[in-house]
């Protein structure tokens, strides 16, 4: 029984280490992708793209060579502008219209 318990603990530790390795590799991949996006787009385009990809302002700032506060301000202004555009045009963000009704007509 002791051998079986030791194997179970060992397998659990191995799985945890494997998961930690995968998370670390994903973090490196995200950083490399952020650098690629930063070099391909101007910062006004890169900031929302990187943010929508799940990067935090600190990570975006490091990739673009700007301060985290500059990223936060840019994101705030983008959200504010998007809200103002939606309000002025009467557009309310929501689900896409269902096209199934058009097929019946």
N, C-alpha and C positions, 0 to 999 in steps of 0.2 A: 504494500500500500504506500509506503514512504516513497518508493521510486515513482509511482504514478503521480503523487502529489507534487513531487519535485519537478516532474516533466510538465505538469500543468502550469506551475508557477513560472517555469522557464519559458514555456510557450507564450504565456501572457506577457512576460517582460519583453520577449522578442517581438510580439505584435505591437507593443507600445513603442519600442524603438523604431520599428518599421514605419509606424504612423508618423513619428516625429521626423524621420528622415524625409518622408513624402512632403510633410508640411514645410520643412526647410527648403526642399527643392522647388516647391510651388512659390515660396517667397522669392527665391532667386529668379525664377522664371518671370514673376510679376515685375520685379525690378528691371530685368532686361527688356521686357515688353514696354515698360514705362519709358525707358531710355529711347527705345526705337520710336515710340509714338512722339516723344518730345523732340526728336531730331527730324521727324517727318512733317510735323504740323507746327504752326505758330502757337505760342502759349494760349491764346484765346480759344483755339480749337482743342489743344491738348488737355487743358484743365478739365473741361466737362467730360471729355472722352475717358480720361484716366479716372475721374471720379465715378463715372458710371460703370467702370470696370471693377470698382470696389476698393480702389486705393484711397488711403487716408490723406488728408492735406499735408501731413509731414512727409509722406512718401512721394507725393506729387511734387512738393517743393524741392526735395532732394534731386529728383529726376530732371527738373527744369532749371535748377540753379537759382531759385527764388526763395523768399521766406515763406514759411507756413502761413503767416498772417496774410500775405499777398494772395495766396491760394484761397484762403477762407473768404477774403473780401471779394475776389473774383466770382467764387461760387455763390455768394450772397447776392451779388449784383445780377448774376445770371438768373437765379431763382426769382428775384424781384422783377426783372424785365419780363420773364416768362409769365408771371402772374399778372403784370400790367397789360401785357399783350392779350392774354386770355380774357381779362375783364373788359378791356376796351372793345374787343371784337364780339363779346357776348358768348365766346366759346367757353364751355365748362368742360374741363378734362374728365374723361370717363371712358367707358369701354367703346370699342369700335362698333359701328353700326352692323347689324346682322344683315347680310346680303341674301339670306335665304328667301326673304319675301319677294325680292326682285325676280327670282327664278320661277316663282309661282305665277307671276303676272303675264 
